[in-house]
Amino acid sequence: ANVVPASATASFDIRLALGDDPVAMLDRVEAHVRDQGYHIVRDQPDAATRRRHPRVARVHRRPGYRAVRTPVDSQVGRWALAAAAAAAGEPAVALPTFGGSVPLHSFVSELGSPVVITPFANHDNNQHAANENLRLGNLWYGIDLMAALLTSSPPRSGT
């Protein structure tokens, strides 16, 4: 038998860039859903609401956090690049930006200190998927990178 379910569920994670306001971005997604003809509700819609509106979307909003970015040419950026070069035995290549949605904003806002992340997973690691993987060469590099970071002198000025 063909059965059309009475409801569907979708979950969205929004990856923010530096300067994006988390609330404003949620507002934009909600406005888009509304523009598709949906009536927005916050709680489970009752029968009367379903009768009045042919398309109903229940939206549950969770607060997010702002993205942060530490410039590559800052003191801490140069320190991290030097450690990466020492670990790799060759000059490190700095990407202008990547992965801004990890919860680093709390460290920056509460501690007033810059933050760098040092990924060492292989580019095709299927991150967060059922077949996520890490090549052994990347693991050994990561161990060397952490050792280089922990044994070198970080910048003192917080920049």
ROTIGU-396648 format. One record per residue (C-alpha): residue in three letters; x, y, z. Coordinates in steps of 0.001 Angstrom, whole numbers. Layout:
PT code X Y Z
PT ALA X Y Z
...
# end
This chain:
PT code X Y Z
PT ALA 0 0 0
PT ASN 1172 3495 -743
PT VAL 1107 5615 2353
PT VAL 1873 9321 2519
PT PRO 3004 10199 6037
PT ALA 1164 12965 7859
PT SER 4387 14742 8760
PT ALA 8053 15066 7903
PT THR 11019 16232 9932
PT ALA 14093 18134 8833
PT SER 17059 19384 10809
PT PHE 19352 22195 9651
PT ASP 22782 23135 10907
PT ILE 23884 26544 9734
PT ARG 27616 27084 9356
PT LEU 28331 30735 10011
PT ALA 31082 32922 8645
PT LEU 32771 35723 10527
PT GLY 30309 38572 11020
PT ASP 27148 36485 10626
PT ASP 24608 36976 13411
PT PRO 23233 33564 14469
PT VAL 19752 34940 15215
PT ALA 19588 36835 11906
PT MET 20577 33696 10008
PT LEU 17822 31689 11718
PT ASP 15393 34504 10855
PT ARG 16414 34199 7198
PT VAL 15828 30439 7123
PT GLU 12471 30865 8819
PT ALA 11495 33622 6351
PT HIS 12390 31271 3487
PT VAL 10161 28533 4924
PT ARG 7359 31081 5331
PT ASP 7898 32253 1720
PT GLN 7271 28676 588
PT GLY 3730 29005 1940
PT TYR 4146 27526 5406
PT HIS 2528 28851 8550
PT ILE 5178 28828 11306
PT VAL 4360 27487 14768
PT ARG 6609 26880 17781
PT ASP 4662 24050 19444
PT GLN 2892 20986 18110
PT PRO 51 22378 15971
PT ASP -3451 21548 17108
PT ALA -6272 20409 14816
PT ALA -7698 23936 14471
PT THR -4333 25284 13275
PT ARG -4035 22438 10775
PT ARG -7545 23170 9449
PT ARG -6801 26902 9036
PT HIS -3436 26419 7314
PT PRO -2819 23851 4582
PT ARG 949 23976 5191
PT VAL 2285 24115 8745
PT ALA 5940 24059 9807
PT ARG 6894 23644 13429
PT VAL 10188 25438 13989
PT HIS 12365 24787 17013
PT ARG 15212 27267 17243
PT ARG 18311 26579 19269
PT PRO 20681 29422 20010
PT GLY 23928 29318 18119
PT TYR 27249 31035 18417
PT ARG 29205 33430 16277
PT ALA 32118 32346 14127
PT VAL 35616 33555 14935
PT ARG 38737 33914 12853
PT THR 42353 34405 13849
PT PRO 44407 35995 11058
PT VAL 47110 33735 9674
PT ASP 49581 36625 9787
PT SER 48969 37311 13504
PT GLN 51607 36316 16055
PT VAL 49687 33210 17105
PT GLY 49010 32347 13442
PT ARG 52706 32577 12575
PT TRP 53535 30501 15684
PT ALA 51107 27759 14625
PT LEU 52481 27783 11062
PT ALA 56035 27471 12354
PT ALA 55041 24487 14499
PT ALA 53266 22896 11516
PT ALA 56367 23389 9360
PT ALA 58555 21838 12066
PT ALA 56226 18832 12309
PT ALA 56017 18332 8554
PT GLY 59663 19065 7807
PT GLU 58600 21492 5091
PT PRO 56881 24887 4913
PT ALA 53251 24795 5979
PT VAL 50515 25985 3656
PT ALA 48061 28292 5393
PT LEU 44477 28281 4245
PT PRO 42818 31682 4417
PT THR 39954 30257 6463
PT PHE 38192 27001 7212
PT GLY 35788 25414 9670
PT GLY 34428 28426 11524
PT SER 31510 26649 13159
PT VAL 33192 24796 15943
PT PRO 32336 26453 19287
PT LEU 35447 28601 19549
PT HIS 33579 31874 20095
PT SER 33263 31152 23817
PT PHE 37041 30904 24197
PT VAL 37614 34136 22314
PT SER 34837 36110 23995
PT GLU 35395 34831 27556
PT LEU 39191 34639 27593
PT GLY 39930 37465 25177
PT SER 42514 35265 23510
PT PRO 42929 34225 19878
PT VAL 42332 30602 18955
PT VAL 43763 28432 16215
PT ILE 42676 24972 15224
PT THR 45123 22522 13742
PT PRO 43361 19852 11722
PT PHE 45389 16944 10481
PT ALA 42767 14631 9033
PT ASN 43092 13526 5437
PT HIS 41031 15538 2943
PT ASP 38799 12579 2067
PT ASN 38116 11373 5607
PT ASN 34287 11461 5301
PT GLN 34152 13427 8527
PT HIS 31157 12620 10741
PT ALA 29986 9894 8356
PT ALA 29598 6206 9066
PT ASN 32811 5502 7172
PT GLU 34904 8294 8710
PT ASN 38578 7463 8532
PT LEU 42034 8752 9356
PT ARG 45135 7677 7474
PT LEU 48023 6558 9666
PT GLY 50370 9077 8047
PT ASN 47994 11869 9086
PT LEU 47858 10478 12627
PT TRP 51670 10450 12903
PT TYR 51813 13984 11523
PT GLY 49186 15040 14070
PT ILE 51259 13607 16908
PT ASP 54326 15477 15631
PT LEU 52286 18660 15242
PT MET 50959 18491 18814
PT ALA 54493 17857 20092
PT ALA 55804 20855 18124
PT LEU 53036 23091 19482
PT LEU 53519 21914 23070
PT THR 57294 22337 23024
PT SER 57532 25710 21294
PT SER 57048 29091 22928
PT PRO 53684 30621 22056
PT PRO 53391 34386 21596
PT ARG 52816 36274 24851
PT SER 50855 39289 23652
PT GLY 47593 37457 22889
PT THR 47585 38535 19254
# end
